[in-house]
């Protein structure tokens, strides 16, 4: 697969309704991602074009690797364990039963093996979403709520040295930054970026600490330096750009998930591959995908 610098091309014509949550698993040279509304989990091996998918029992917002080779999946009602060898989902922890209209949305694992994820109002109207941290203990999961008041929380992402957490408030077109200490506490919330064209969706950081943000309704990947200074955006052949993952042997291949949700027939005629996976090369490597740590 030969890709050009910042010139995206479709590498998997999957046309997901709401493609999201790409993660690169280096040991498999494979990209995992989800179709939230399609209730699907996908695995794609770029070198061989091998593509496999599994049905999920509900809307699945993210899939993140666990140290034992399985995945933590964020479904509508909470955390599940997904085993790619069997294709089975096992309930693990219920989240927010007091908000039946909420679902889990996006997540990440930091360098210490802690899971960060957000919830959102599935109707995208009420400020019932929150940001959580999850740590595995021998006697179960330690689940801590850290922030609330989101309609649609997105991201989150952690800086390479682990001292900043980025979170999107998508409907408000804002990206926030928090200081993150070694104990997993958040402080000093501040506005990192304000969007005016499109809505910030999934965010990740590269090895230099730059922030890359899928831009829903904006047709681009937006980029910022660690101090919030904008970098040139990368235009995409799809209006709804959701998230990126750095992959390949050198972590300089950028894979981009997109969505067909909300696009009218005229737009879809112009963007027939909306919802597919696009890729391009870049000059700064991403960060390795961390796995959720299991306390021994």
Secondary structure, 3 states (H helix, E strand, C coil): CCCEECECEEEECCCCCEEEEEEEEHHHCEEEEEECCCCEEEEEECCCCEEEEEECCCCEEEEEEECCCCEEEEECCEEEEEECCCCEEEEEEECCCCCCCEEEEEEEECCCCCEEEEEEECCCCCCCEEEEEEEEECCEEEEEEEEEEECEEEEEEECCCCCEEEEEEHHHCEEEEEEECCCCCEEEEEEEEECCCCEEEEEEEECCCCEEEEEECCCEEEEECCCCCEEEEEECCCCEEEEEEEECCCCCEEEEEEECCCCCHHHHHHCCCCCCEEEEECCCCECCCCCECCCC
